[in-house]
Amino acid sequence: IRSGKYRVSIIGGSEAPLTPDVLEGYRTMGALAEDETLNKIDGVTEGEADHRRACRPFAENCGFTLSEGSQFVILFDDELALETGASIYGAVNDIFVNADGFKKSITGPGMGNYLTMAKALAATKSVIGEDRLRHHTFVQAHGTGTPQNRVTESEILSRLAQTFGIGSWPVAAVKSYVGHSVASAAGDQLIASLGAWAHHLLPGIKTTEQLADDVAATNLDFLLAHKEFDAESMDAALINSKGFGGNNASASILSPHITQTML
């Protein structure tokens, strides 16, 4: 679209990993939340685990919840969107990717995720300005519900909020509702963000009752309850996604009203 080769493009992904072999692979790695460990966290000695709260981003947690998903978006160039009168739910400002696989653990993020989020913040600032960045943006976090993610991602978000002068950055995590759909997980985050603008509501991380002690919370506002907002009070969303092997991607997504103003 940027080069002018295409005027419209359909982008998306699907993942259906709920099969015995995939589940057993992740379980063997110790990556999944299981009944025994969930009950241990809740102080329950017997009975069925609370499966509705299996994924608990940034809380005392024990692993992610595998799910299936399919998300697709349609991208138009500016003129085509206006010509067709298309419903505008937002715009892709920019996306930054960094693969930092050369480290001890393939699952733990290295410097690459600091770089992608910093670049996405800088790209957002260049469009909406420093003041709007500080007071009118939110984060749709990767938020897997694993102990390692709660420590590393919260540290990344906290440090960058301080660097860019963001005093209380709202943080949402849609995986608390839909689990981790692996390849389409970033699509879940994007659709949830577009839906937040459409309905003026940021869904809270309702499965998390309180933050874990090792979560970095300085300059962050983890939304443990739903947050309503005025139609034009949120200008951009920062979407953060991480993958095995250290493949990190962060996106700067502009709101419908900012998009329409630019058009």
Beta strands, then each sheet from edge to edge (+ up, - down):
strand 1: 8-15
strand 2: 69-76
strand 3: 91-99
strand 4: 137-140
strand 5: 169-172
strand 6: 201-202
strand 7: 220-222
strand 8: 227-228
strand 9: 236-243
strand 10: 247-254
sheet 1: 1+ 2-
sheet 2: 3+ 10- 9+ 4+ 5+ 7+
sheet 3: 6+ 8-
end
